[in-house]
Amino acid sequence: MRSPMQRRRFLGAMGLASTAGALHWPSSPLTPGSAVQTGAAASPGEAEPRGVVLSAVSAVTSMDPALSVDTETERVCRQVFETLVGIDGETGATAPLLATDWEASRDGLTYTFTLREDVQFHDGSELTAEVVVANFQRWGRMNELLGGGAPARTTLAFESLFGGFFDDEDCLLQSIEAPAEFTVELTLSEPLVFLPQALAMPAFGIASAEVLSDSDPGLLAREPRGTGAYRLVSVSADEVVLEAFEDYWGGEPPAERAVVRTLPRSFDRLRELQRGGIDVYDYITADNLRSLVQSGRLILQRDPFSVLYLGFNLDHPVMGDPEVREAAARAINLTTLVESYFLEGSRPAYQFTPAALGVHSEESARYGYNVEEAQELLAETGYDGEPLRFYYPMNATRSYFPRPEAVFASIARDLTAVGFNIVPRPVSWDDGYVDSLLDDDQRAMHLLGRNGGYRSPHSFFGPLFSHQTTEFNYDSPEVRELIRSARSENGEQSRNDIYREIADLVAEDLPALPLVHPISGVALGRGVADYPMSPVLHELFKDIIPAD
């Protein structure tokens, strides 16, 4: 079997120093009132535990895994909570996790999961089928429990996967039962061919029944109790502190402690890696790559499994015109954008799904860069220079968005050159970027993206287009029906043909313009020998190998 290192592809000539630097733990105190504290730090005089420090590009938004809709929140929730189904680090295929086995009935309507025995939650309670049932019942009622507190941008994972919550007639999950102490049975109204893959998403992390409360839905976020290799010590806007769970069923991880520091700016992440303040610098930017290579850092890359897009507000009086949107699409030079601001290996995106999923449509509209045609289209619409609010995030790096300010500036220049009157609306990511743009009914366009949660086109099309959301105000009954049809189609070729038809319709309607399928990378400090890379970001800290 090849070693983890041999599985990697590298971004340049790398090297690893033979001696490991000392770990430098963050010393800044937690801001009063902003942190969740669930355990005590080491007492004075105690030896510092062996651990790793990782960078994050934004703060954790909630420790309730069902509400994890951004990559940094998902990253931390993966360490504390485990799902029924895991992902094999070698192949990317589904693998046993809290369920040791599962099988589907011949008609695809019943899934039976056999649970791992002798698994404890962080509060000492035991994993049983009844606990799993309680989690599913909570997910299916999140719309009731949250009321107006659900994320506005996207559908939650349960709704996207099953087509609705329990009170929705379109919900595919008919029942969830525990016929035996360690057996869980899901019954569907229609087949759901990618169910096991989807259940590996961190949003389906299983929590202790002790923190599932209808009268206090926020209890889980305040007291996160999972079965993961790490338990939460504290979480704040500045950092998350995790420590190894001594009763973890898989044995204690090599790193006894993991700290995730929020460092939105790429320069700060580079500086902290070079000075030994962090061991893992995630989301390398192209402008920092040379410094990392010259200093001999080991650099690992993820295969592209995300998309950056330009979203349009179809309720806007100007952007509601499809010819205006097409003019914008033809105005943007994607080749220059990719070559200037993204890591080598990134590709212009002409469809929402990455090439690895094999469902690209040759018939789909492809809006090539053509300044003259963009100008002519815009003139034909009668657009008369009305100001157009264009939202973009500041102080943020995502897997799909390494340099947001520079990317915005490039796109805005292209749009201005053909006659658009762009009004910049920059908002810091941690100051509520997504909420700010969704709250502005007069916004014209915005930059956002999506990382695929599992290896199915549904992980892109489902959350974006299976329901009307305020992000695009796009509602296509035909697209929604095709998405529903694809999820139940057993034949792979037929299912892929449906996804290609979805791609054609979305490209024609143009509620958003896909821009880039980016490569993302990680640089390791001298305190870490290897890091578990995954295109779907299923990266478990228990698999980090500290340097000797």
GULOVO-591067 format. One record per residue (C-alpha): residue number from 1; residue in three letters; x, z, y. Coordinates in Angstrom, 2 decimals, decimal comma. Layout:
BEGIN
NUM:ALA:X:Z:Y
...
***
This chain:
BEGIN
1:MET:0,00:0,00:0,00
2:ARG:1,25:-0,85:3,45
3:SER:2,03:2,02:5,76
4:PRO:-0,06:2,59:8,91
5:MET:2,80:1,18:10,96
6:GLN:2,88:-2,03:8,96
7:ARG:-0,81:-2,56:9,66
8:ARG:-0,25:-2,71:13,39
9:ARG:0,32:-5,67:15,63
10:PHE:2,49:-5,01:18,64
11:LEU:2,34:-6,17:22,23
12:GLY:6,09:-6,51:22,73
13:ALA:9,52:-5,35:21,61
14:MET:9,17:-1,63:20,92
15:GLY:11,29:1,32:19,98
16:LEU:10,82:4,99:19,21
17:ALA:13,36:7,61:20,16
18:SER:14,62:9,69:17,27
19:THR:13,89:13,04:18,87
20:ALA:10,46:14,30:19,88
21:GLY:9,92:15,73:23,33
22:ALA:8,34:19,13:23,83
23:LEU:4,60:19,24:24,43
24:HIS:3,50:20,12:27,94
25:TRP:0,08:21,71:27,91
26:PRO:-2,12:21,28:31,01
27:SER:-1,83:24,45:33,07
28:SER:-4,54:23,88:35,68
29:PRO:-7,39:26,37:35,40
30:LEU:-10,92:25,21:34,60
31:THR:-13,16:24,82:37,62
32:PRO:-15,63:27,72:37,70
33:GLY:-19,11:26,62:36,75
34:SER:-18,02:23,18:35,52
35:ALA:-16,72:23,99:32,06
36:VAL:-18,22:24,73:28,69
37:GLN:-16,13:27,41:26,99
38:THR:-16,75:27,91:23,29
39:GLY:-13,60:29,62:22,08
40:ALA:-10,61:31,59:23,28
41:ALA:-7,19:30,17:24,11
42:ALA:-4,05:31,57:22,57
43:SER:-3,27:35,15:23,60
44:PRO:-0,18:35,86:25,72
45:GLY:2,88:36,03:23,53
46:GLU:1,39:33,94:20,73
47:ALA:3,27:30,82:19,64
48:GLU:1,88:27,60:21,12
49:PRO:0,09:25,65:18,38
50:ARG:1,51:22,30:17,31
51:GLY:-0,58:19,67:18,98
52:VAL:-1,00:16,49:20,96
53:VAL:-2,12:15,63:24,48
54:LEU:-4,09:12,43:25,00
55:SER:-5,23:10,67:28,15
56:ALA:-8,85:9,83:28,94
57:VAL:-10,07:7,52:31,68
58:SER:-13,21:9,49:32,53
59:ALA:-14,76:12,87:31,89
60:VAL:-17,01:13,68:28,96
61:THR:-20,63:13,40:30,07
62:SER:-22,29:15,44:27,29
63:MET:-21,34:17,17:24,07
64:ASP:-24,66:16,13:22,54
65:PRO:-23,62:13,18:20,35
66:ALA:-27,06:11,57:20,59
67:LEU:-26,42:11,12:24,32
68:SER:-22,94:9,64:23,94
69:VAL:-23,21:6,22:25,60
70:ASP:-19,66:5,87:26,95
71:THR:-16,40:5,55:25,04
72:GLU:-14,74:8,74:26,28
73:THR:-17,72:10,90:25,35
74:GLU:-17,89:9,19:21,97
75:ARG:-14,16:9,75:21,43
76:VAL:-14,48:13,54:21,76
77:CYS:-17,78:13,77:19,86
78:ARG:-16,16:11,98:16,89
79:GLN:-13,71:14,87:16,52
80:VAL:-16,36:17,63:16,57
81:PHE:-19,23:15,96:14,72
82:GLU:-19,18:13,83:11,60
83:THR:-21,60:11,16:10,48
84:LEU:-23,03:10,43:7,05
85:VAL:-20,99:7,24:6,83
86:GLY:-17,38:6,75:7,90
87:ILE:-15,14:3,74:8,51
88:ASP:-12,14:2,83:6,39
89:GLY:-9,01:2,70:8,54
90:GLU:-7,45:-0,05:6,44
91:THR:-10,35:-2,51:6,20
92:GLY:-12,92:-1,49:8,81
93:ALA:-15,56:-1,32:6,06
94:THR:-17,94:1,59:5,59
95:ALA:-16,55:4,59:3,71
96:PRO:-17,82:7,97:2,48
97:LEU:-17,83:10,82:4,98
98:LEU:-20,54:13,51:4,90
99:ALA:-22,28:11,30:2,35
100:THR:-20,18:10,62:-0,74
101:ASP:-22,44:7,81:-1,90
102:TRP:-25,53:5,87:-0,89
103:GLU:-27,68:3,17:-2,35
104:ALA:-30,53:0,96:-1,19
105:SER:-33,62:0,09:-3,20
106:ARG:-34,03:-3,53:-4,31
107:ASP:-36,55:-4,21:-1,55
108:GLY:-34,22:-2,67:1,06
109:LEU:-36,84:-0,18:2,22
110:THR:-35,38:3,04:0,83
111:TYR:-31,85:4,41:1,31
112:THR:-30,72:7,42:-0,71
113:PHE:-27,67:9,36:0,47
114:THR:-25,81:11,91:-1,67
115:LEU:-24,20:14,57:0,50
116:ARG:-20,77:16,10:0,15
117:GLU:-21,03:19,69:-1,09
118:ASP:-19,23:22,77:0,25
119:VAL:-19,14:21,50:3,83
120:GLN:-19,35:24,09:6,59
121:PHE:-20,31:23,75:10,22
122:HIS:-18,19:25,41:12,88
123:ASP:-20,68:28,31:13,02
124:GLY:-20,28:28,97:9,28
125:SER:-23,62:27,47:8,21
126:GLU:-23,74:24,99:5,33
127:LEU:-24,46:21,29:5,32
128:THR:-27,61:20,57:3,31
129:ALA:-30,15:17,77:3,16
130:GLU:-32,59:19,84:5,21
131:VAL:-30,07:20,00:8,05
132:VAL:-29,62:16,23:7,98
133:VAL:-33,40:15,78:8,05
134:ALA:-33,63:18,10:11,07
135:ASN:-31,06:15,96:12,92
136:PHE:-32,93:12,72:12,21
137:GLN:-36,19:14,31:13,32
138:ARG:-34,58:15,34:16,60
139:TRP:-33,11:11,88:17,23
140:GLY:-36,50:10,31:16,60
141:ARG:-38,08:12,51:19,27
142:MET:-35,35:12,36:21,92
143:ASN:-37,68:10,53:24,29
144:GLU:-40,07:13,51:24,18
145:LEU:-37,32:16,12:24,35
146:LEU:-35,49:14,50:27,26
147:GLY:-38,43:13,22:29,27
148:GLY:-36,91:11,47:32,26
149:GLY:-33,42:12,74:31,47
150:ALA:-32,42:9,91:29,11
151:PRO:-29,66:7,50:30,19
152:ALA:-31,28:4,71:32,20
153:ARG:-28,78:1,94:31,60
154:THR:-29,17:1,47:27,88
155:THR:-31,36:2,40:24,95
156:LEU:-30,17:5,37:22,92
157:ALA:-28,67:4,66:19,50
158:PHE:-31,72:5,74:17,50
159:GLU:-34,07:3,55:19,52
160:SER:-31,70:0,57:19,38
161:LEU:-31,18:0,87:15,64
162:PHE:-34,71:1,57:14,48
163:GLY:-36,56:-0,38:17,16
164:GLY:-38,16:2,64:18,81
165:PHE:-38,71:6,38:18,57
166:PHE:-41,12:7,98:16,12
167:ASP:-44,07:7,64:18,51
168:ASP:-43,47:3,88:18,83
169:GLU:-45,34:1,63:16,40
170:ASP:-42,24:-0,61:16,24
171:CYS:-40,07:2,20:14,80
172:LEU:-38,74:1,09:11,39
173:LEU:-37,98:4,62:10,13
174:GLN:-41,14:5,73:8,39
175:SER:-39,90:8,99:6,89
176:ILE:-36,81:11,11:6,32
177:GLU:-36,97:13,56:3,40
178:ALA:-34,82:15,94:1,37
179:PRO:-35,87:15,58:-2,30
180:ALA:-32,94:17,78:-3,39
181:GLU:-30,48:20,17:-1,76
182:PHE:-27,85:17,47:-1,27
183:THR:-29,98:14,31:-1,34
184:VAL:-31,44:12,58:1,72
185:GLU:-33,94:9,74:1,51
186:LEU:-34,76:7,35:4,37
187:THR:-37,83:5,11:4,06
188:LEU:-38,15:2,03:6,28
189:SER:-41,09:-0,23:7,07
190:GLU:-38,77:-3,28:7,07
191:PRO:-35,24:-3,80:5,72
192:LEU:-32,41:-2,87:8,07
193:VAL:-29,41:-4,68:6,67
194:PHE:-26,73:-2,99:8,78
195:LEU:-28,08:0,58:8,47
196:PRO:-24,97:2,11:6,78
197:GLN:-22,62:0,52:9,34
198:ALA:-24,75:1,73:12,25
199:LEU:-24,93:5,28:10,92
200:ALA:-21,16:5,51:11,42
201:MET:-21,66:5,55:15,20
202:PRO:-20,82:8,90:16,84
203:ALA:-24,38:9,13:18,20
204:PHE:-25,43:9,94:14,62
205:GLY:-23,08:12,92:14,31
206:ILE:-24,69:15,76:12,34
207:ALA:-25,04:19,09:14,14
208:SER:-25,76:22,57:12,79
209:ALA:-29,47:23,36:12,59
210:GLU:-28,71:26,54:14,52
211:VAL:-28,28:24,54:17,75
212:LEU:-31,24:22,16:17,32
213:SER:-33,99:23,57:19,53
214:ASP:-37,18:21,90:20,73
215:SER:-37,66:24,54:23,41
216:ASP:-34,05:24,22:24,61
217:PRO:-32,91:20,61:24,02
218:GLY:-29,68:21,24:25,93
219:LEU:-28,48:23,97:23,56
220:LEU:-26,52:21,52:21,41
221:ALA:-24,60:20,20:24,41
222:ARG:-23,70:23,74:25,49
223:GLU:-22,82:24,97:22,00
224:PRO:-21,63:21,95:20,00
225:ARG:-21,37:22,88:16,32
226:GLY:-20,37:20,08:13,96
227:THR:-18,42:19,74:10,72
228:GLY:-15,46:17,84:12,23
229:ALA:-11,79:18,61:11,80
230:TYR:-11,74:20,05:15,33
231:ARG:-13,93:22,59:17,06
232:LEU:-14,43:22,64:20,81
233:VAL:-12,62:25,30:22,80
234:SER:-13,58:24,10:26,28
235:VAL:-14,69:21,01:28,18
236:SER:-14,56:20,32:31,90
237:ALA:-14,18:17,36:34,22
238:ASP:-10,38:17,68:33,99
239:GLU:-9,78:18,20:30,29
240:VAL:-11,17:18,88:26,84
241:VAL:-9,44:21,37:24,55
242:LEU:-9,94:21,17:20,78
243:GLU:-8,47:23,27:18,00
244:ALA:-8,28:22,62:14,28
245:PHE:-11,20:23,98:12,25
246:GLU:-9,63:26,20:9,61
247:ASP:-12,49:25,73:7,14
248:TYR:-12,63:21,95:7,44
249:TRP:-13,59:20,42:4,08
250:GLY:-10,81:17,83:4,30
251:GLY:-8,03:20,33:5,01
252:GLU:-6,47:21,24:8,34
253:PRO:-5,13:18,29:10,35
254:PRO:-1,41:17,93:11,19
255:ALA:-2,07:18,58:14,89
256:GLU:-3,40:22,12:15,26
257:ARG:-4,59:21,47:18,78
258:ALA:-5,66:18,42:20,79
259:VAL:-6,05:18,25:24,55
260:VAL:-7,71:15,27:26,23
261:ARG:-6,78:15,03:29,92
262:THR:-8,86:13,00:32,35
263:LEU:-6,55:10,56:34,15
264:PRO:-8,62:7,71:35,59
265:ARG:-5,73:5,85:37,27
266:SER:-3,40:3,83:35,07
267:PHE:-0,40:4,81:37,20
268:ASP:-1,09:8,51:36,53
269:ARG:-1,30:7,88:32,79
270:LEU:2,00:5,99:32,85
271:ARG:3,71:8,71:34,90
272:GLU:2,47:11,50:32,62
273:LEU:3,61:9,65:29,50
274:GLN:7,08:9,02:30,94
275:ARG:7,51:12,64:32,02
276:GLY:6,20:14,07:28,71
277:GLY:2,89:15,38:30,07
278:ILE:0,84:13,36:27,56
279:ASP:1,62:11,96:24,12
280:VAL:-0,95:9,13:24,02
281:TYR:-1,55:6,74:26,92
282:ASP:-4,73:4,78:26,18
283:TYR:-5,98:1,61:27,88
284:ILE:-2,66:0,19:28,98
285:THR:-2,92:-2,15:31,96
286:ALA:-0,98:-5,40:32,25
287:ASP:0,90:-4,19:35,34
288:ASN:2,27:-1,19:33,39
289:LEU:3,28:-3,03:30,23
290:ARG:6,79:-3,98:31,36
291:SER:7,69:-0,37:32,23
292:LEU:6,45:0,82:28,86
293:VAL:8,44:-1,80:26,94
294:GLN:11,59:-1,17:28,94
295:SER:11,39:2,55:28,23
296:GLY:11,14:1,90:24,49
297:ARG:7,58:3,16:23,97
298:LEU:5,77:2,30:20,77
299:ILE:2,73:0,22:21,74
300:LEU:-0,24:-0,46:19,46
301:GLN:-3,12:-2,81:20,13
302:ARG:-6,76:-3,05:19,14
303:ASP:-8,31:-6,35:18,18
304:PRO:-10,86:-7,51:20,77
305:PHE:-14,26:-5,98:20,06
306:SER:-15,69:-5,49:23,52
307:VAL:-17,01:-7,59:26,37
308:LEU:-16,80:-7,35:30,16
309:TYR:-19,74:-8,97:31,92
310:LEU:-21,20:-9,68:35,35
311:GLY:-24,76:-8,34:35,38
312:PHE:-27,52:-9,79:37,55
313:ASN:-30,62:-8,03:38,86
314:LEU:-33,41:-10,46:38,00
315:ASP:-35,82:-8,56:40,27
316:HIS:-33,65:-9,36:43,28
317:PRO:-35,23:-12,04:45,55
318:VAL:-32,07:-14,19:45,42
319:MET:-30,65:-13,46:41,96
320:GLY:-34,06:-13,95:40,34
321:ASP:-33,46:-17,70:40,78
322:PRO:-31,73:-19,03:37,61
323:GLU:-29,94:-21,75:39,59
324:VAL:-28,36:-19,12:41,84
325:ARG:-27,11:-17,32:38,73
326:GLU:-25,75:-20,58:37,33
327:ALA:-23,96:-21,27:40,61
328:ALA:-22,32:-17,87:40,34
329:ALA:-21,32:-18,55:36,74
330:ARG:-19,70:-21,89:37,65
331:ALA:-17,87:-20,36:40,61
332:ILE:-15,75:-17,93:38,58
333:ASN:-12,37:-19,03:37,23
334:LEU:-12,27:-17,10:33,96
335:THR:-8,88:-18,46:32,90
336:THR:-7,18:-17,18:36,04
337:LEU:-9,04:-13,88:35,76
338:VAL:-7,85:-13,27:32,19
339:GLU:-4,26:-14,38:32,78
340:SER:-3,91:-12,26:35,92
341:TYR:-5,41:-8,91:34,95
342:PHE:-5,70:-8,55:31,17
343:LEU:-3,25:-8,01:28,34
344:GLU:-1,93:-11,02:26,47
345:GLY:-4,31:-11,92:23,66
346:SER:-7,45:-11,35:25,76
347:ARG:-9,76:-14,35:25,92
348:PRO:-12,39:-15,71:28,31
349:ALA:-15,86:-14,80:27,02
350:TYR:-18,52:-17,48:26,85
351:GLN:-20,83:-15,39:24,67
352:PHE:-21,46:-11,66:24,34
353:THR:-20,28:-11,26:20,75
354:PRO:-16,53:-11,36:19,95
355:ALA:-15,23:-14,15:17,73
356:ALA:-14,53:-11,70:14,88
357:LEU:-18,26:-11,48:14,14
358:GLY:-18,46:-15,21:13,39
359:VAL:-21,77:-15,93:15,13
360:HIS:-20,66:-18,00:18,11
361:SER:-23,07:-20,83:18,83
362:GLU:-21,72:-24,30:19,53
363:GLU:-25,03:-25,15:21,25
364:SER:-24,92:-22,23:23,69
365:ALA:-24,65:-23,08:27,40
366:ARG:-21,07:-22,79:28,58
367:TYR:-20,69:-22,53:32,33
368:GLY:-17,33:-24,08:33,09
369:TYR:-15,46:-23,44:36,32
370:ASN:-16,49:-26,11:38,85
371:VAL:-16,41:-25,27:42,56
372:GLU:-18,15:-28,44:43,73
373:GLU:-20,98:-28,09:41,24
374:ALA:-21,40:-24,41:42,14
375:GLN:-21,63:-25,29:45,83
376:GLU:-24,20:-28,03:45,17
377:LEU:-26,34:-25,77:42,98
378:LEU:-26,28:-23,00:45,56
379:ALA:-27,23:-25,42:48,36
380:GLU:-30,17:-26,77:46,34
381:THR:-31,62:-23,27:45,93
382:GLY:-32,04:-22,80:49,67
383:TYR:-29,80:-19,73:49,68
384:ASP:-29,01:-19,05:53,34
385:GLY:-26,21:-16,50:53,25
386:GLU:-28,33:-13,41:52,58
387:PRO:-26,03:-10,42:51,92
388:LEU:-25,68:-9,63:48,22
389:ARG:-24,73:-6,12:47,13
390:PHE:-22,09:-6,27:44,39
391:TYR:-21,36:-2,98:42,59
392:TYR:-18,05:-2,27:40,89
393:PRO:-16,39:0,95:39,69
394:MET:-13,34:2,59:41,21
395:ASN:-10,83:4,94:39,62
396:ALA:-11,82:3,87:36,14
397:THR:-10,33:2,10:33,15
398:ARG:-12,43:1,21:30,13
399:SER:-11,62:-0,60:26,90
400:TYR:-13,24:-3,68:28,46
401:PHE:-12,14:-3,10:32,06
402:PRO:-8,46:-2,28:32,68
403:ARG:-8,28:-2,90:36,46
404:PRO:-11,78:-2,88:37,98
405:GLU:-10,81:-3,12:41,66
406:ALA:-8,55:-6,12:41,05
407:VAL:-11,10:-7,83:38,80
408:PHE:-13,81:-7,35:41,42
409:ALA:-11,59:-8,78:44,16
410:SER:-10,85:-11,89:42,08
411:ILE:-14,52:-12,52:41,28
412:ALA:-15,64:-11,82:44,85
413:ARG:-13,10:-14,35:46,18
414:ASP:-14,44:-17,01:43,81
415:LEU:-18,04:-16,31:44,76
416:THR:-17,30:-16,26:48,48
417:ALA:-15,47:-19,58:48,20
418:VAL:-18,66:-21,38:47,14
419:GLY:-20,90:-19,76:49,75
420:PHE:-22,05:-16,37:48,46
421:ASN:-22,14:-13,53:51,01
422:ILE:-20,78:-10,62:49,00
423:VAL:-21,23:-7,02:50,17
424:PRO:-18,92:-4,74:48,15
425:ARG:-20,43:-1,54:46,75
426:PRO:-17,57:0,45:45,20
427:VAL:-18,48:3,72:43,45
428:SER:-16,14:6,03:41,55
429:TRP:-17,01:6,05:37,85
430:ASP:-17,10:9,84:37,64
431:ASP:-19,26:10,02:40,78
432:GLY:-22,08:8,32:38,91
433:TYR:-21,26:4,63:39,09
434:VAL:-23,88:3,53:36,55
435:ASP:-26,64:5,73:38,00
436:SER:-25,82:4,54:41,53
437:LEU:-26,20:0,87:40,74
438:LEU:-29,37:1,41:38,71
439:ASP:-30,91:3,44:41,53
440:ASP:-30,38:0,60:44,02
441:ASP:-33,31:-1,80:43,70
442:GLN:-31,64:-4,13:46,19
443:ARG:-28,41:-4,60:44,24
444:ALA:-27,69:-8,22:43,38
445:MET:-24,96:-7,95:40,75
446:HIS:-22,59:-5,51:39,10
447:LEU:-19,66:-5,27:36,69
448:LEU:-20,02:-3,45:33,37
449:GLY:-19,17:-3,96:29,73
450:ARG:-19,79:-2,86:26,20
451:ASN:-17,66:-1,89:23,21
452:GLY:-19,10:-2,80:19,81
453:GLY:-20,08:0,34:17,92
454:TYR:-20,09:-1,29:14,47
455:ARG:-19,38:-4,66:12,95
456:SER:-22,69:-6,41:13,57
457:PRO:-23,89:-8,66:16,42
458:HIS:-26,74:-6,16:16,79
459:SER:-24,29:-3,66:18,26
460:PHE:-24,05:-6,00:21,28
461:PHE:-27,44:-7,72:21,45
462:GLY:-29,54:-4,68:20,47
463:PRO:-28,59:-2,20:23,22
464:LEU:-28,47:-4,89:25,92
465:PHE:-31,49:-7,09:25,20
466:SER:-33,83:-5,58:22,58
467:HIS:-35,72:-3,67:25,29
468:GLN:-36,22:-4,28:28,98
469:THR:-33,91:-2,01:30,97
470:THR:-33,36:-1,50:34,67
471:GLU:-29,82:-2,86:34,34
472:PHE:-30,93:-6,52:34,29
473:ASN:-34,74:-6,26:34,56
474:TYR:-34,70:-8,98:31,90
475:ASP:-37,54:-9,19:29,43
476:SER:-37,69:-12,02:26,91
477:PRO:-40,32:-11,58:24,16
478:GLU:-38,62:-14,38:22,23
479:VAL:-35,22:-12,68:22,32
480:ARG:-36,75:-9,34:21,36
481:GLU:-38,55:-10,90:18,40
482:LEU:-35,41:-12,68:17,20
483:ILE:-33,41:-9,44:17,38
484:ARG:-36,10:-7,77:15,24
485:SER:-36,02:-10,65:12,76
486:ALA:-32,23:-10,61:12,43
487:ARG:-32,04:-6,92:11,57
488:SER:-34,24:-7,46:8,49
489:GLU:-32,83:-10,79:7,29
490:ASN:-30,94:-10,33:4,00
491:GLY:-29,30:-13,75:3,92
492:GLU:-26,04:-13,66:5,86
493:GLN:-26,17:-17,33:6,87
494:SER:-29,80:-17,12:7,96
495:ARG:-29,09:-13,92:9,86
496:ASN:-26,11:-15,48:11,64
497:ASP:-28,24:-18,49:12,58
498:ILE:-30,74:-16,13:14,21
499:TYR:-27,96:-14,48:16,21
500:ARG:-26,77:-17,90:17,34
501:GLU:-30,28:-18,66:18,55
502:ILE:-30,27:-15,36:20,45
503:ALA:-26,95:-16,34:22,03
504:ASP:-28,43:-19,69:23,10
505:LEU:-31,45:-18,09:24,75
506:VAL:-29,45:-15,40:26,53
507:ALA:-26,97:-17,99:27,82
508:GLU:-29,84:-20,13:29,10
509:ASP:-31,69:-17,23:30,77
510:LEU:-28,41:-15,80:32,11
511:PRO:-29,36:-12,15:32,78
512:ALA:-25,64:-11,48:32,68
513:LEU:-22,48:-13,57:32,45
514:PRO:-19,92:-12,60:29,80
515:LEU:-16,44:-12,71:31,33
516:VAL:-13,72:-11,45:28,99
517:HIS:-13,16:-10,28:25,42
518:PRO:-10,16:-8,04:26,19
519:ILE:-7,32:-6,67:24,14
520:SER:-6,74:-2,94:24,68
521:GLY:-3,61:-1,01:23,83
522:VAL:-2,16:2,46:23,35
523:ALA:1,37:3,66:24,15
524:LEU:2,80:6,62:22,26
525:GLY:5,12:9,29:23,62
526:ARG:7,96:10,80:21,65
527:GLY:5,76:13,58:20,33
528:VAL:3,61:11,25:18,22
529:ALA:4,74:9,04:15,32
530:ASP:1,47:7,19:14,68
531:TYR:-2,06:6,87:16,02
532:PRO:-5,16:5,63:14,09
533:MET:-6,21:2,42:15,90
534:SER:-9,69:0,95:15,43
535:PRO:-11,47:-1,99:17,13
536:VAL:-14,72:0,05:17,08
537:LEU:-12,81:3,12:18,40
538:HIS:-13,35:5,15:15,20
539:GLU:-10,11:7,00:15,97
540:LEU:-9,92:10,49:14,50
541:PHE:-7,38:12,93:15,86
542:LYS:-6,97:14,40:12,38
543:ASP:-5,18:11,16:11,48
544:ILE:-2,67:11,40:14,32
545:ILE:0,82:11,97:12,94
546:PRO:2,98:14,16:15,21
547:ALA:6,69:13,33:15,31
548:ASP:8,97:15,62:13,32
***
